[in-house]
């Protein structure tokens, strides 16, 4: 069995994340206001557990790097191999939340269940939070360890990681990242680590190089589409578009762009559903 405690280098990847469509990580707490209240931390802010973050990233990492590397870094119960990665709980900066209506899904058909309606609580649109990931390594694995952390950052930058439930919510985007390391063999750096001081900086805003092994079955395709007629993708969210559309019964699905102007979109789940059919 490999011993993580024999690895004296400790890396820390800190990522500032944005959730353009908010998140909905449900709790089992009963509420009079909603069927599925948000999971909140001790500070009253929405929370994504570190175990949930690790599970989502592990699933996608497995597709790009295969079982051997996944078991090496994320651990394996079957192989009695402890994880070398540590994902901390992610707290959302904004405490505000709102409730959206939804419909039940028939698990057999995958379609909406007739007469089944519910609602759930969501964070604000464009919610932000910071994720900390630590990795134990040694001198021999240094290059590969940094590569793995770059991959995690790239997966978050690519918008392929989705946390929680609710239609289209939970998609994370990396805004800024910072990678540092402590050599715990040195008493001065060990003291820095336990004191909460930064380690030696490897990179600020590390490159989203997205390293993928040659034998990977992961394929990413970018498609540019055009439409020959008007298009409406209905929104069940708090409307953030132009004020002259506020009186409409059907609001287009949109998020605020960099210049605070609405960016209209089609949910990935809708596109997937059309191709699946």
C-alpha positions in Angstrom: 0.0 0.0 0.0 1.3 3.5 -0.9 1.7 5.8 2.1 0.6 9.4 1.5 2.5 10.4 4.7 5.8 9.6 3.0 5.2 12.3 0.5 6.8 15.5 1.8 5.6 18.0 -0.8 2.2 19.5 -0.3 0.6 21.4 -3.2 -2.3 23.8 -2.9 -4.5 24.8 -5.8 -6.8 27.7 -5.1 -9.5 28.5 -7.7 -11.9 31.4 -7.8 -15.1 30.0 -9.3 -18.2 31.5 -10.8 -21.5 29.7 -11.2 -23.3 31.6 -14.1 -26.6 29.9 -13.4 -26.3 29.4 -9.7 -26.2 26.2 -7.7 -28.7 23.9 -6.0 -27.1 21.5 -3.6 -30.1 20.2 -1.6 -30.2 19.3 2.1 -32.5 16.9 4.0 -33.7 19.7 6.3 -37.5 20.2 6.2 -38.7 23.6 5.1 -42.1 25.2 4.9 -40.9 27.4 1.9 -39.6 24.9 -0.5 -39.5 21.2 -1.3 -35.7 21.1 -1.5 -33.9 23.7 0.6 -30.2 24.6 -0.1 -27.5 23.0 1.9 -26.0 25.8 4.1 -22.8 26.1 6.0 -22.3 27.3 9.5 -22.0 30.9 8.2 -25.5 30.6 6.6 -24.1 30.6 3.0 -24.8 27.9 0.4 -22.2 25.1 0.6 -20.9 22.4 -1.8 -19.3 19.6 0.2 -15.7 18.7 -0.7 -16.7 15.1 -1.1 -19.2 16.2 -3.8 -16.6 18.3 -5.6 -14.2 15.4 -5.5 -16.8 12.9 -6.9 -17.7 15.1 -9.8 -14.1 15.9 -10.8 -13.0 12.2 -10.3 -15.7 11.0 -12.7 -14.5 13.3 -15.5 -10.8 12.8 -14.7 -11.4 9.1 -15.1 -12.6 9.7 -18.7 -9.4 11.7 -19.6 -6.8 9.7 -17.7 -8.1 6.2 -17.1 -8.4 4.0 -14.1 -4.7 3.7 -13.1 -4.1 7.5 -12.7 -7.5 8.0 -11.2 -6.9 5.4 -8.5 -3.4 6.8 -7.9 -4.6 10.3 -7.2 -8.2 9.9 -6.0 -7.7 6.7 -4.1 -9.3 3.3 -4.4 -11.1 1.2 -1.7 -10.7 -2.0 -3.7 -6.9 -1.4 -4.0 -6.6 -0.2 -0.4 -5.0 3.0 -1.8 -5.6 6.3 0.0 -6.3 9.4 -1.9 -3.5 11.9 -2.5 -6.0 14.7 -3.2 -7.9 16.6 -0.6 -10.9 18.7 -1.6 -12.2 21.3 0.9 -15.8 22.4 1.2 -16.7 25.2 -1.2 -18.7 28.1 0.4 -20.7 30.4 -1.9 -19.9 34.1 -1.2 -23.4 35.4 -1.7 -25.9 34.3 1.1 -29.0 35.2 -1.0 -31.2 32.5 -2.6 -34.4 32.1 -4.5 -36.9 29.4 -5.3 -37.6 28.0 -8.8 -40.5 25.8 -9.9 -39.8 22.4 -11.5 -41.5 19.3 -12.6 -41.0 15.7 -11.6 -39.1 13.3 -14.0 -40.4 9.8 -14.8 -37.3 7.7 -14.3 -38.4 5.1 -16.8 -39.1 7.3 -19.7 -36.8 10.2 -18.8 -39.7 12.6 -19.6 -41.7 15.0 -17.3 -44.0 13.1 -14.9 -47.6 14.1 -15.3 -49.0 16.1 -12.4 -45.7 15.9 -10.5 -44.6 19.4 -9.6 -42.1 20.6 -7.0 -39.8 23.5 -6.3 -36.2 23.9 -5.1 -34.0 26.6 -3.7 -31.1 28.0 -5.7 -28.2 30.4 -5.0 -28.1 33.7 -6.9 -27.2 33.8 -10.6 -23.5 34.4 -11.1 -22.7 33.2 -7.6 -19.0 33.0 -6.7 -16.9 30.9 -4.4 -13.3 29.7 -3.8 -12.2 26.1 -4.0 -9.0 24.8 -2.3 -7.4 21.5 -3.4 -4.4 20.0 -1.8 -2.2 17.2 -3.2 0.6 15.2 -1.4 3.6 14.4 -3.6 7.3 13.9 -3.7 10.3 14.9 -5.8 9.9 12.0 -8.2 6.3 12.7 -9.1 6.6 16.5 -9.1 6.0 17.0 -12.8 3.0 14.6 -13.0 1.5 16.1 -9.8 1.5 19.6 -11.3 0.1 18.2 -14.5 -2.8 16.7 -12.5 -3.6 20.0 -10.7 -3.5 21.8 -14.1 -6.0 19.2 -15.4 -8.4 19.9 -12.5 -8.2 23.6 -13.1 -8.7 23.0 -16.9 -11.8 20.9 -16.3 -13.3 23.7 -14.2 -12.3 26.3 -16.8 -13.9 24.2 -19.6 -17.3 24.3 -17.9 -17.8 20.5 -17.9 -18.1 20.2 -14.1 -21.6 20.4 -12.7 -22.4 20.4 -9.0 -25.8 19.8 -7.4 -29.2 19.4 -8.9 -31.6 21.5 -10.9 -31.7 22.2 -14.6 -28.5 23.8 -15.8 -27.4 24.9 -12.4 -24.1 24.1 -10.8 -21.9 24.6 -13.9 -18.6 26.0 -12.6 -16.2 28.3 -14.4 -12.6 29.0 -13.2 -12.0 32.7 -13.0 -8.6 32.8 -11.4 -6.2 30.2 -10.0 -3.1 30.1 -7.8 -0.8 27.1 -7.3 1.8 26.9 -4.5 3.8 24.2 -2.7 5.4 23.6 0.7 8.3 21.2 1.4 7.3 19.8 4.7 10.8 18.4 5.3 11.9 21.9 6.1 10.8 23.1 9.5 10.4 26.7 8.3 7.9 25.6 5.5 6.2 23.2 7.8 5.6 26.1 10.2 4.3 28.2 7.3 1.8 25.5 6.3 0.4 24.9 9.8 0.3 28.7 10.3 -1.8 29.2 7.2 1.0 31.1 5.3 1.4 30.7 1.6 3.9 28.3 0.2 6.3 28.9 -2.7 4.4 30.1 -5.7 4.5 27.8 -8.7 2.1 29.8 -10.8 -0.5 32.5 -10.7 -3.4 32.1 -13.1 -2.0 28.7 -14.3 -2.5 27.8 -17.9 -5.6 25.8 -18.9 -3.5 23.4 -20.9 -6.0 20.6 -20.5 -3.4 17.7 -20.8 -5.1 14.6 -22.2 -3.4 11.2 -22.6 -3.1 9.8 -26.1 -5.2 6.8 -25.4 -8.0 8.8 -23.8 -11.5 8.3 -25.1 -12.4 11.9 -24.2 -13.5 14.0 -27.2 -14.5 17.7 -27.1 -16.2 19.2 -30.2 -17.0 22.8 -30.7 -20.0 23.5 -33.0 -21.1 26.9 -34.3 -24.9 26.9 -35.0 -27.2 29.4 -36.8 -31.0 29.7 -36.8 -33.2 30.4 -39.7 -36.2 31.6 -37.5 -36.7 33.2 -34.1 -35.9 31.1 -31.1 -37.2 31.1 -27.5 -35.8 29.0 -24.7 -38.0 29.6 -21.7 -36.6 30.6 -18.4 -37.8 29.5 -14.9 -35.2 31.8 -13.2 -35.3 35.3 -11.9 -35.3 37.3 -15.1 -32.1 39.4 -15.7 -32.8 40.6 -19.2 -33.9 44.0 -20.6 -36.7 45.8 -18.6 -38.9 46.1 -21.7 -39.4 42.3 -21.6 -40.5 42.1 -17.9 -44.2 42.2 -18.8 -43.9 39.1 -21.0 -45.3 35.8 -19.9 -42.4 34.0 -21.4 -38.9 35.2 -20.6 -35.9 34.0 -22.7 -33.2 32.1 -20.8 -30.2 34.4 -20.3 -27.3 35.3 -18.0 -25.4 38.5 -17.6 -22.4 38.9 -19.8 -19.1 40.7 -19.0 -20.6 44.1 -19.9 -23.8 43.3 -17.9 -25.8 42.8 -21.1 -27.9 39.6 -21.3 -26.4 36.6 -23.2 -29.2 34.3 -24.4 -28.6 30.6 -24.4 -30.0 27.1 -25.0 -29.4 24.7 -22.1 -27.0 21.9 -22.7 -29.7 19.5 -21.4 -32.1 20.6 -24.1 -29.5 20.1 -26.9 -28.6 16.7 -25.5 -32.3 15.7 -25.4 -32.8 16.5 -29.0 -29.8 14.4 -30.1 -30.8 11.6 -27.8 -34.3 11.4 -29.3 
